[in-house]
Amino acid sequence: MAAEHIATDADIAPVAGLIADPTRAAMLNVLLDGRALAAGELARLAGVSPATASAHLARLLDGGMVTVAAAGRYRYYRLAGPEVAGVLEALAGLSRRPAVRSLRQSRQARQLREARTCYDHLAGRAGVELLAALLATGYLTGQDAFEVTSAGEAGFGELGVDVDTVRGGRRKFAPACLDWTERRSHLGGALGAALTGALLDRGWYRRGTVRRLVEITEPGRAGIAAIFAGKGLTSHTPVT
């Protein structure tokens, strides 16, 4: 007997099918740091031939999961937007972790749990603790979606984030984003992205050698401690 659907049901099977293929899933995961990669680099990271990668990327492009931009003879792919990243992060929270088979993999896993990007905003223990500190200082209020207080507008401004400009965009302003390693929320949306960009721009965080990995710098540790002293920020120690 054929399944009966309500007219407003979303047809999730095609999207699920795009993600379900191991090669396409590997490419999407690589793109989760928000940056664009050339097709050849995606092929290398996914462990397939350039021709195979091109066929998979064409399907992802047709399905609206990625976008592409040409630069000379190269084509650069990136996730189609934060909505796609959110789906991938949600699936990561439901998935089993792959087996760690080397000391290098174990170290990288610890580093990514400590501080990484979730598409374009800070995640891991550092992101969860930063959100907790923003709430404890009274910069933010709310639970599932946050609003900035008057004190928060001034505080974010000192960090280089114009809250009014961020709020005026089309993206969700400041939702809670469930962290799949910490099982608690970090700050997502336009405000989370703007704050993370500001922290990177002022050199308080830097991108690590592993994709999505970020590391706090000495100026960043001092600056964050000065703002959030006594507010529960206890991580931010590089994993060795």
C-alpha positions in Angstrom: 0.0 0.0 0.0 1.4 3.4 -1.0 2.1 5.8 1.9 -0.4 8.6 2.3 1.0 12.1 2.7 -0.5 15.4 3.8 -0.2 18.0 1.1 2.1 20.2 3.2 4.6 17.4 4.1 8.2 18.1 3.1 9.8 15.6 0.7 12.9 14.9 2.8 13.9 11.7 0.9 15.8 13.4 -1.9 17.8 15.5 0.5 18.5 12.5 2.8 19.6 10.5 -0.2 22.1 13.2 -1.2 23.7 13.2 2.2 23.6 9.4 2.7 26.3 8.6 0.1 29.6 8.3 2.0 31.6 10.3 -0.6 29.1 13.1 -0.7 28.9 13.1 3.1 32.7 13.3 3.3 32.7 16.4 1.0 29.9 18.1 2.9 31.7 17.5 6.2 34.9 19.0 4.8 32.9 22.1 3.7 31.4 22.6 7.2 34.0 25.2 8.1 32.3 27.6 5.7 35.2 28.1 3.3 35.2 27.2 -0.3 37.3 24.4 -1.8 38.3 23.5 -5.3 36.9 20.3 -6.8 40.3 18.7 -7.0 40.9 19.3 -3.2 37.5 17.9 -2.4 38.4 14.8 -4.5 41.6 14.3 -2.6 40.0 14.8 0.8 37.2 12.4 0.0 39.6 9.8 -1.4 38.1 9.6 -4.9 39.1 10.4 -8.5 38.5 13.9 -9.9 35.9 12.5 -12.3 34.0 10.8 -9.5 34.2 13.9 -7.4 32.8 16.0 -10.2 29.8 13.6 -10.6 29.0 13.8 -6.9 29.4 17.6 -6.8 27.0 18.0 -9.7 24.4 16.1 -7.7 25.0 18.2 -4.6 24.8 21.4 -6.7 21.6 20.2 -8.4 20.1 19.4 -5.0 20.9 22.8 -3.6 23.3 21.6 -1.0 26.3 23.5 -2.4 27.1 26.5 -4.5 29.9 27.0 -7.0 32.0 29.9 -8.2 34.5 29.9 -11.0 38.0 31.4 -10.6 40.0 31.0 -13.8 40.1 27.3 -14.7 39.1 26.3 -11.1 35.7 25.8 -9.7 35.3 26.4 -5.9 32.4 24.8 -3.9 31.0 25.8 -0.6 27.9 24.8 1.4 24.8 26.6 0.2 24.2 28.3 3.6 23.8 27.9 7.3 20.7 25.8 6.9 22.7 23.1 5.2 25.3 23.3 8.0 22.6 23.0 10.6 21.3 19.8 9.0 24.8 18.3 9.0 25.4 19.3 12.6 22.1 17.8 13.7 22.9 14.5 12.0 26.4 14.5 13.6 24.6 14.7 17.0 22.7 11.5 16.1 25.6 9.6 14.6 28.2 7.3 16.2 31.8 8.6 16.3 34.2 6.8 13.9 36.8 4.7 15.6 40.1 6.5 16.5 43.0 4.5 15.1 46.0 6.6 15.8 47.5 9.0 18.3 47.2 11.8 15.7 43.5 11.1 15.2 43.0 11.1 19.0 44.8 14.4 19.4 42.8 16.0 16.6 39.5 14.7 18.1 40.4 16.3 21.4 41.3 19.6 19.7 38.0 19.7 17.8 36.1 19.0 21.0 37.9 21.9 22.6 37.3 24.7 20.0 36.2 24.5 16.4 33.9 26.3 14.0 30.3 25.1 13.4 30.0 26.5 9.8 30.9 30.1 10.7 30.5 30.4 14.5 32.5 29.1 17.5 31.6 25.6 18.8 33.0 22.9 21.0 33.7 23.5 24.7 35.0 27.0 24.0 31.7 28.0 22.2 29.5 26.5 24.9 31.4 28.3 27.7 31.4 31.5 25.7 27.6 31.5 25.4 27.3 30.7 29.2 29.5 33.7 29.9 27.5 36.0 27.6 24.4 35.0 29.6 26.1 35.3 33.0 27.4 38.8 32.2 23.9 39.8 31.1 25.0 40.5 27.5 22.3 38.1 26.3 18.9 36.9 27.6 16.8 34.0 26.4 17.0 30.2 26.1 16.3 28.8 22.6 16.8 32.2 20.8 18.7 35.1 22.4 18.3 38.8 22.5 21.0 41.4 23.2 20.6 43.6 26.3 21.7 47.2 26.4 24.8 46.1 28.2 25.4 43.5 25.6 25.1 46.1 22.7 27.9 48.0 24.3 30.0 44.9 25.0 29.6 43.5 21.5 30.4 46.9 20.2 33.7 46.9 22.0 34.5 43.6 20.4 33.8 45.1 17.0 30.3 43.7 16.4 27.5 46.2 15.4 24.4 44.5 16.8 22.0 46.6 14.8 23.7 45.8 11.5 23.8 42.1 12.4 20.1 42.1 13.3 19.2 43.7 10.0 20.2 40.7 7.9 18.0 38.0 6.6 19.6 35.2 8.7 18.3 34.1 12.0 19.7 36.6 14.5 20.9 34.6 17.6 19.5 31.1 17.9 20.8 28.5 20.3 22.8 25.8 18.3 23.1 22.4 19.9 26.7 21.4 20.1 27.1 17.8 19.1 30.2 17.1 21.2 29.1 19.0 24.3 25.4 18.3 24.2 24.8 21.9 25.2 24.1 25.0 23.1 26.6 27.5 21.7 25.6 30.8 20.0 24.6 30.4 16.4 23.1 32.5 13.7 24.1 35.9 12.4 25.3 37.1 15.9 27.4 34.0 16.5 29.0 34.3 13.1 29.7 38.1 13.6 31.2 37.5 17.1 33.4 34.6 15.8 34.6 36.8 12.9 35.4 39.6 15.3 37.4 37.3 17.5 39.4 36.0 14.5 39.9 39.5 13.1 41.4 40.8 16.3 43.7 37.8 16.6 42.1 36.4 19.8 41.5 33.2 17.9 43.4 31.7 14.9 42.5 28.9 12.6 44.4 25.7 13.3 46.1 23.3 11.0 43.1 20.9 11.0 40.0 22.1 9.1 37.4 23.6 11.5 39.9 23.7 14.3 40.5 27.1 16.0 42.9 27.9 18.8 42.9 30.7 21.3 46.0 33.0 21.3 47.7 34.5 24.4 46.1 38.0 23.7 42.8 36.2 23.3 43.1 34.4 26.6 43.9 37.7 28.3 41.2 39.7 26.6 38.5 37.1 27.2 39.5 36.8 30.8 39.3 40.5 31.3 35.7 40.6 29.9 34.3 37.5 31.5 36.3 37.1 34.7 34.5 34.8 37.1 31.8 33.9 34.6 32.6 30.3 34.0 35.1 30.5 31.1 37.5 27.8 32.2 38.6 26.1 28.9 40.6 27.7 26.1 43.7 25.8 26.9 45.4 24.4 23.8 45.3 20.6 23.6 48.8 19.1 23.2 
